[in-house]
Amino acid sequence: MMQDDAPVLSPDTLRALAHDVLTMSAADTMSVTIHHSAVGMARVALSRVRMQDNGDDIVVSLRTRVGQRATATLRTNQVDRARLRQVVQYLDRAARESSGDPTALAVSWPPRTYLPNTTWRTETAAAFSEARHAAVAELVGPGLDAGLTVSAFVGVCAHSMVYADKHGIMAAGHETDAEMVMTAWTPDGTGIGWAGQADRDWAAFNPASVAARAIFLAARSANPVAVEPGRRTVILDRPAVAQLVRPMGIVFDAQKTFSGWTPLYNADAHRPRLGERVMDARITISSNPNDPEGGCLPFTDSGDPRRAMTWIDRGTHVNLAYDVDFAAQVGYAPSNEFPRALRMDNAAPQAAMTVDAMIAQCQDGIYVNRVAYVSWADADPRAGLLTGVTSGGCFLVRDGKLDKPIKGLRFVDSPWLFLNRLLAIGTTARAPFGYASWAGDWPIDPTIVPPLMVQDFNFTALADTV
């Protein structure tokens, strides 16, 4: 059923399968969502390949409704026509026999238009075999030649999806993504360097450059010293910024905000902060399915269009994400689910600074290459506080230069606070994440951010980190 040796079923194949399933149902309303995902990855630990994983997974999700009776749902990984017919007949019967849902809302299905699907790269789909394996050696080899201990991750993925229902809505698309990261340690284990690259297009990767960066940071960070925690000027490179910005996406959810459970709710005025300045005027935050550096499929699991949206415009909160159900409750037009592939742009690009320029301008501060183990730091989500530790290269900055490597530090701060304390901002590019259990299942949605220099970033304690 696959075409052109692609690792997942094509959108056209999924369209035909979804149409076939819909014809099997006698229910008034039925929808079907099919995901087909393939992941190929290699993980290197202590300079040896510890895991190779190649596999795919297909999930068919079905929902039926008869009149106003409660919806019956079921998920299966079977795509055999006879088995699917049995599933559909079971769901039809379950919907007819249900006791009903008096709270069910009548939802109309207006015509929907979708942005083009731009996230598929044939070079990445082809990298599941020889290219991915060759990259592991190109990534790890220079570190071993330098006498370092090396860990690495190389992953490629492909995903194909369709949504279809009896109201004539059908959307299908596919996407690819890839990432490679490397961590290098000095022989005594005191120096560490982390570097990576993420892109939807395999042809853009440069394993030698990633390895060179990790090796440089490892050699430079040997024999770190402890510094006193506290509020300090900090230069956050893109990997660090991406880890701190990624949790911001869910905050734009309208239902959570109207309920008073995000930093975008004004408790004094009892309303969202729409129209209010919430961060530095140099910052614009947006998301776009057709973002050339990230993007996503232009529709959701429910067939709702994803649109290009600006959430923060030059520091001012301008939009919230209303999904279809909540929009129907409050009488709004649906606008988007909460953003995927978040992008933070410098709204004053003429004043953008490189990381080297930020370091040269800093008299006393800390350079952070990356942060890790990021999680919510407060039970009250209205504060937006995050905690985590520095990782993969952290240096004291004195008199405009990297002075000496320093040991890991724990921080507690909120992007909704420190993005009001900007000293400088750079140009925007996609940042790597790597494979990390605390960051969520791989792949992780693209995050496109600039490096930042921030005043009074809150370091709270020393931390043993790698």
C-alpha positions as CSV (number, residue, x, y, z in Angstrom):
1,M,0.0,0.0,0.0
2,M,3.0,2.3,0.4
3,Q,4.2,4.3,-2.6
4,D,7.7,5.3,-3.7
5,D,9.3,3.3,-0.8
6,A,7.9,5.9,1.7
7,P,8.0,4.7,5.3
8,V,4.3,5.6,5.8
9,L,1.1,5.3,3.7
10,S,0.5,8.2,1.4
11,P,-2.3,10.8,2.0
12,D,-4.1,9.5,-1.0
13,T,-4.1,6.0,0.3
14,L,-5.4,7.2,3.7
15,R,-8.1,9.2,2.0
16,A,-9.4,6.1,0.2
17,L,-9.3,4.0,3.4
18,A,-11.2,6.7,5.3
19,H,-13.8,7.0,2.6
20,D,-14.3,3.2,2.6
21,V,-14.8,3.2,6.4
22,L,-17.4,5.9,6.3
23,T,-19.5,4.0,3.8
24,M,-19.7,1.1,6.2
25,S,-21.6,3.1,8.9
26,A,-25.3,3.6,9.1
27,A,-25.0,6.2,11.9
28,D,-26.1,9.8,11.4
29,T,-22.7,11.1,12.2
30,M,-19.4,9.4,11.9
31,S,-15.8,10.6,11.8
32,V,-12.6,8.7,11.3
33,T,-9.0,9.8,12.0
34,I,-6.1,7.7,10.8
35,H,-2.5,8.3,11.9
36,H,0.4,6.4,10.4
37,S,3.8,7.2,12.0
38,A,7.3,5.8,11.4
39,V,10.3,6.5,13.5
40,G,13.9,5.5,13.0
41,M,16.5,6.4,15.6
42,A,19.9,5.4,17.0
43,R,21.1,6.3,20.5
44,V,24.8,6.2,21.5
45,A,25.8,6.2,25.1
46,L,29.3,6.0,26.5
47,S,30.6,5.9,23.0
48,R,28.7,2.8,22.0
49,V,25.5,2.3,20.1
50,R,23.0,1.3,22.7
51,M,19.7,1.3,20.8
52,Q,18.5,1.1,17.2
53,D,14.8,1.5,16.6
54,N,12.9,1.2,13.4
55,G,9.2,0.8,13.5
56,D,5.8,2.2,12.5
57,D,2.4,2.4,14.1
58,I,-1.0,2.9,12.6
59,V,-4.0,4.0,14.6
60,V,-7.6,4.3,13.3
61,S,-9.9,6.3,15.6
62,L,-13.6,6.2,15.0
63,R,-16.5,8.2,16.5
64,T,-20.2,7.7,15.8
65,R,-23.4,9.4,16.9
66,V,-27.0,8.5,16.3
67,G,-29.3,11.5,16.8
68,Q,-28.4,13.2,20.1
69,R,-27.3,10.0,21.7
70,A,-23.8,9.8,23.3
71,T,-20.9,9.4,21.0
72,A,-19.3,5.9,20.8
73,T,-15.6,5.8,20.2
74,L,-13.0,3.2,19.5
75,R,-9.4,2.9,18.4
76,T,-7.8,0.1,16.5
77,N,-4.6,-0.7,14.6
78,Q,-6.3,-3.0,12.2
79,V,-6.8,-1.9,8.6
80,D,-8.1,-5.1,7.2
81,R,-11.5,-4.3,5.5
82,A,-13.4,-7.1,7.2
83,R,-12.1,-6.2,10.6
84,L,-12.9,-2.6,10.1
85,R,-16.4,-3.4,9.1
86,Q,-16.9,-5.4,12.4
87,V,-15.6,-2.4,14.3
88,V,-18.0,0.1,12.6
89,Q,-21.0,-2.2,13.1
90,Y,-20.1,-2.5,16.8
91,L,-19.9,1.3,17.2
92,D,-23.2,1.9,15.3
93,R,-24.9,-0.5,17.8
94,A,-23.3,1.1,20.8
95,A,-24.5,4.5,19.7
96,R,-28.1,3.3,19.2
97,E,-28.2,1.7,22.6
98,S,-26.6,4.5,24.5
99,S,-28.7,6.5,27.1
100,G,-28.0,9.8,25.4
101,D,-26.2,13.0,26.3
102,P,-28.5,15.9,27.2
103,T,-25.6,18.4,27.3
104,A,-24.6,17.7,23.7
105,L,-24.2,20.8,21.6
106,A,-25.5,21.1,18.1
107,V,-22.4,21.8,16.1
108,S,-22.6,22.9,12.4
109,W,-20.0,21.8,9.9
110,P,-19.3,24.8,7.7
111,P,-17.1,24.5,4.6
112,R,-13.5,24.5,5.7
113,T,-10.4,25.5,3.8
114,Y,-6.9,24.3,4.6
115,L,-3.5,25.8,4.0
116,P,-1.1,23.8,1.8
117,N,0.7,20.8,3.3
118,T,4.4,21.9,3.2
119,T,6.1,19.7,5.8
120,W,7.1,16.6,3.8
121,R,10.7,16.2,2.5
122,T,11.5,13.2,0.3
123,E,15.2,13.4,1.4
124,T,14.2,12.9,5.0
125,A,11.8,10.0,4.1
126,A,14.7,8.3,2.3
127,A,17.1,8.8,5.3
128,F,15.5,5.9,7.2
129,S,18.2,3.5,5.8
130,E,21.8,4.2,4.9
131,A,21.9,8.0,5.4
132,R,20.8,7.8,9.1
133,H,23.4,5.1,9.9
134,A,26.2,7.0,8.2
135,A,25.3,10.1,10.2
136,V,25.9,8.3,13.5
137,A,29.5,7.6,12.5
138,E,30.0,11.1,11.2
139,L,28.7,12.6,14.4
140,V,30.5,10.3,16.9
141,G,33.8,9.8,15.1
142,P,35.4,13.2,15.7
143,G,34.6,13.1,19.4
144,L,36.3,9.7,19.7
145,D,39.3,10.8,17.7
146,A,39.6,13.7,20.2
147,G,39.7,11.3,23.1
148,L,36.3,12.2,24.5
149,T,33.4,10.1,25.8
150,V,30.4,10.6,23.5
151,S,26.7,10.2,23.6
152,A,24.5,11.0,20.6
153,F,21.1,10.7,19.2
154,V,20.1,10.6,15.5
155,G,16.4,10.3,14.6
156,V,14.2,10.6,11.6
157,C,10.4,10.4,11.5
158,A,7.5,10.4,9.0
159,H,3.8,10.9,9.8
160,S,0.8,10.6,7.5
161,M,-2.7,11.5,8.7
162,V,-6.3,11.9,7.5
163,Y,-9.5,13.2,9.0
164,A,-12.9,12.5,7.3
165,D,-16.5,12.6,8.4
166,K,-20.0,12.1,6.9
167,H,-20.5,15.8,6.6
168,G,-18.2,15.9,3.7
169,I,-15.1,17.1,5.5
170,M,-11.8,15.5,4.5
171,A,-8.2,16.6,5.2
172,A,-5.1,14.6,4.6
173,G,-1.4,15.3,4.7
174,H,2.0,14.1,5.7
175,E,5.2,15.4,7.4
176,T,8.8,14.4,8.0
177,D,11.3,15.6,10.6
178,A,14.8,14.8,11.8
179,E,17.3,15.7,14.5
180,M,20.8,14.9,15.6
181,V,22.5,15.8,18.8
182,M,25.8,15.0,20.5
183,T,27.1,15.3,24.0
184,A,30.9,15.1,24.7
185,W,32.7,14.6,28.0
186,T,36.4,15.1,28.8
187,P,38.2,12.0,30.0
188,D,38.0,13.1,33.6
189,G,34.3,13.8,33.3
190,T,34.5,17.4,34.4
191,G,34.0,19.0,30.9
192,I,30.8,18.7,28.9
193,G,29.6,20.0,25.6
194,W,26.2,19.6,23.9
195,A,25.2,20.6,20.4
196,G,22.6,19.6,17.9
197,Q,20.6,20.4,14.8
198,A,16.9,19.9,13.9
199,D,15.3,20.3,10.5
200,R,12.5,18.8,8.5
201,D,14.9,18.5,5.6
202,W,17.7,15.9,5.9
203,A,19.7,17.6,3.2
204,A,20.3,20.5,5.6
205,F,22.2,18.5,8.2
206,N,25.9,18.9,8.9
207,P,27.1,16.3,11.4
208,A,30.7,17.6,11.3
209,S,29.5,21.0,12.5
210,V,27.4,19.6,15.3
211,A,30.4,17.4,16.5
212,A,32.8,20.3,16.3
213,R,30.6,22.5,18.5
214,A,30.1,19.8,21.2
215,I,33.9,19.1,21.2
216,F,34.7,22.8,21.6
217,L,32.3,23.2,24.5
218,A,33.5,20.1,26.2
219,A,37.2,21.1,26.0
220,R,36.4,24.6,27.2
221,S,34.2,23.5,30.1
222,A,36.7,21.2,31.9
223,N,37.4,21.8,35.6
224,P,34.3,24.0,36.3
225,V,34.1,26.2,39.4
226,A,31.1,26.8,41.7
227,V,29.5,30.3,41.6
228,E,27.1,31.7,44.1
229,P,23.4,31.4,42.9
230,G,21.3,34.5,42.7
231,R,19.8,36.9,40.2
232,R,22.3,37.4,37.4
233,T,22.5,38.7,33.9
234,V,22.3,35.6,31.7
235,I,22.9,34.9,28.0
236,L,20.6,32.1,26.8
237,D,21.6,30.4,23.6
238,R,18.9,29.1,21.3
239,P,18.7,25.6,22.8
240,A,18.2,27.1,26.3
241,V,15.5,29.5,25.0
242,A,13.7,26.8,23.2
243,Q,13.3,24.7,26.3
244,L,11.9,27.7,28.2
245,V,9.6,28.9,25.4
246,R,8.1,25.6,24.5
247,P,5.7,25.4,27.5
248,M,4.3,28.8,26.6
249,G,2.1,27.3,23.8
250,I,-0.6,25.9,26.1
251,V,-1.0,29.3,27.8
252,F,-2.8,30.6,24.7
253,D,-5.7,28.2,25.1
254,A,-8.8,30.3,25.5
255,Q,-10.7,27.9,27.7
256,K,-7.8,27.7,30.3
257,T,-7.3,31.5,30.1
258,F,-11.0,32.4,30.6
259,S,-11.1,30.0,33.5
260,G,-8.3,32.1,35.1
261,W,-5.6,29.4,34.9
262,T,-2.9,31.0,32.8
263,P,-0.6,34.1,33.0
264,L,-2.8,35.7,30.3
265,Y,-5.7,36.1,32.7
266,N,-6.0,39.5,34.4
267,A,-7.3,38.6,37.9
268,D,-8.0,42.3,38.8
269,A,-10.1,43.0,35.7
270,H,-11.6,39.4,35.5
271,R,-10.7,39.0,31.9
272,P,-7.9,37.9,29.5
273,R,-5.1,40.3,29.0
274,L,-6.0,40.9,25.3
275,G,-4.6,44.3,24.3
276,E,-2.2,44.5,27.2
277,R,1.6,44.6,27.0
278,V,2.8,41.3,28.6
279,M,6.4,41.3,27.5
280,D,9.2,43.3,25.9
281,A,8.1,45.2,22.7
282,R,10.9,43.5,20.7
283,I,9.1,40.1,20.9
284,T,6.5,38.7,18.5
285,I,5.2,35.2,19.0
286,S,3.4,33.4,16.3
287,S,2.7,30.0,14.7
288,N,2.1,29.0,11.1
289,P,1.6,25.5,9.6
290,N,3.6,26.7,6.6
291,D,6.5,28.1,8.6
292,P,9.6,27.4,6.5
293,E,11.7,26.5,9.5
294,G,9.1,24.4,11.3
295,G,5.4,24.3,10.6
296,C,3.0,21.4,11.1
297,L,0.1,19.7,9.4
298,P,-2.6,22.3,8.5
299,F,-5.4,20.5,10.3
300,T,-6.1,18.9,13.7
301,D,-7.2,15.4,14.7
302,S,-10.8,16.8,14.4
303,G,-10.3,18.2,10.9
304,D,-10.3,21.8,12.1
305,P,-8.0,24.1,10.1
306,R,-4.8,25.3,11.6
307,R,-4.1,28.9,10.6
308,A,-1.2,31.2,10.7
309,M,-1.7,33.2,13.9
310,T,0.1,35.9,15.8
311,W,-0.3,35.5,19.6
312,I,2.0,38.3,20.9
313,D,2.5,41.3,18.6
314,R,5.4,43.4,19.6
315,G,4.9,42.5,23.3
316,T,1.1,42.9,23.3
317,H,-1.3,40.0,23.8
318,V,-3.5,39.9,20.7
319,N,-5.1,36.4,20.3
320,L,-6.3,33.3,22.1
321,A,-6.9,29.9,20.6
322,Y,-10.6,28.9,20.6
323,D,-11.2,25.2,19.7
324,V,-14.5,24.3,18.1
325,D,-16.2,23.1,21.3
326,F,-15.2,26.0,23.5
327,A,-16.0,28.5,20.7
328,A,-19.5,27.0,20.5
329,Q,-20.0,27.4,24.3
330,V,-19.0,31.1,24.3
331,G,-20.4,32.1,20.9
332,Y,-17.1,32.8,19.2
333,A,-15.8,31.7,15.9
334,P,-13.2,28.9,16.3
335,S,-9.8,30.3,15.6
336,N,-7.2,27.5,16.2
337,E,-6.2,24.9,18.7
338,F,-3.3,26.0,21.0
339,P,-0.3,26.7,18.9
340,R,2.1,24.1,17.6
341,A,5.6,24.9,16.1
342,L,5.8,28.1,18.2
343,R,8.0,30.9,16.8
344,M,9.5,33.8,18.7
345,D,10.7,36.6,16.4
346,N,12.8,39.7,17.0
347,A,10.4,42.6,16.2
348,A,13.4,44.9,15.9
349,P,15.7,42.9,13.6
350,Q,17.8,45.9,12.8
351,A,19.0,45.8,16.4
352,A,19.6,42.0,16.5
353,M,22.8,40.8,18.3
354,T,24.8,37.7,17.9
355,V,25.7,35.6,21.0
356,D,29.3,36.7,20.6
357,A,28.1,40.3,20.6
358,M,26.0,39.7,23.7
359,I,29.1,38.2,25.5
360,A,31.2,41.2,24.4
361,Q,28.7,43.6,25.9
362,C,28.3,41.7,29.2
363,Q,30.5,42.8,32.1
364,D,29.4,40.2,34.6
365,G,27.0,37.4,33.8
366,I,26.5,33.7,32.9
367,Y,26.4,32.1,29.4
368,V,24.0,29.1,29.2
369,N,24.2,26.8,26.2
370,R,21.2,24.6,27.2
371,V,18.9,23.8,30.1
372,A,17.4,20.4,31.0
373,Y,14.8,18.8,33.1
374,V,12.4,21.7,32.7
375,S,9.1,21.5,34.5
376,W,6.5,23.6,36.2
377,A,7.8,25.1,39.4
378,D,4.5,26.1,41.1
379,A,1.1,24.5,41.6
380,D,-0.5,27.8,40.5
381,P,-0.2,27.9,36.6
382,R,-1.1,31.6,36.6
383,A,2.5,32.3,37.6
384,G,4.0,30.3,34.7
385,L,7.1,29.5,36.8
386,L,9.5,27.0,35.4
387,T,12.4,25.2,37.0
388,G,15.3,23.3,35.5
389,V,19.1,23.1,35.4
390,T,21.8,24.4,33.2
391,S,23.4,21.7,31.0
392,G,25.9,21.1,28.2
393,G,28.1,24.1,28.6
394,C,27.8,26.9,31.2
395,F,30.4,29.7,31.6
396,L,31.0,32.8,33.7
397,V,31.2,35.9,31.6
398,R,33.5,38.7,32.8
399,D,34.5,41.9,31.0
400,G,33.1,40.8,27.7
401,K,34.7,37.4,27.6
402,L,34.0,33.8,28.6
403,D,36.0,33.8,31.8
404,K,35.8,30.2,33.2
405,P,33.5,27.2,33.1
406,I,31.0,26.9,36.0
407,K,29.1,24.1,37.7
408,G,25.5,23.5,37.0
409,L,22.8,25.8,38.4
410,R,19.2,25.4,39.2
411,F,16.8,28.2,38.2
412,V,13.3,29.2,39.0
413,D,11.8,31.8,36.7
414,S,9.0,32.4,34.3
415,P,9.2,33.4,30.6
416,W,6.2,35.7,31.3
417,L,8.5,37.6,33.7
418,F,12.0,37.4,32.3
419,L,10.8,38.3,28.8
420,N,10.1,41.7,30.4
421,R,13.8,42.0,31.4
422,L,15.5,41.7,28.0
423,L,18.8,43.4,27.5
424,A,19.4,42.0,24.0
425,I,17.8,39.7,21.4
426,G,19.3,37.9,18.4
427,T,18.0,36.5,15.1
428,T,15.5,33.6,15.0
429,A,16.3,30.0,14.0
430,R,15.0,26.5,14.8
431,A,16.6,25.1,17.9
432,P,17.4,21.4,18.6
433,F,16.0,19.5,21.6
434,G,17.4,16.0,21.4
435,Y,16.0,12.8,22.9
436,A,15.0,13.4,26.5
437,S,12.4,11.7,28.6
438,W,11.6,14.9,30.5
439,A,10.9,16.8,27.3
440,G,8.3,14.4,26.0
441,D,8.1,11.7,23.3
442,W,10.3,12.3,20.3
443,P,9.8,14.0,17.9
444,I,9.0,17.3,19.6
445,D,7.3,20.1,17.7
446,P,9.7,22.6,16.1
447,T,10.5,25.6,18.3
448,I,12.0,28.6,16.5
449,V,13.7,31.2,18.7
450,P,16.4,33.8,19.0
451,P,19.2,33.9,21.7
452,L,18.5,36.3,24.5
453,M,20.3,38.3,27.1
454,V,18.2,38.7,30.2
455,Q,18.7,40.8,33.4
456,D,18.2,39.3,36.8
457,F,17.6,35.7,35.8
458,N,16.8,33.8,39.0
459,F,19.4,31.0,39.8
460,T,18.4,29.4,43.1
461,A,20.9,26.6,43.8
462,L,24.0,24.6,42.6
463,A,23.1,21.5,40.7
464,D,25.0,18.4,39.7
465,T,24.1,18.2,36.0
466,V,25.4,16.6,32.8
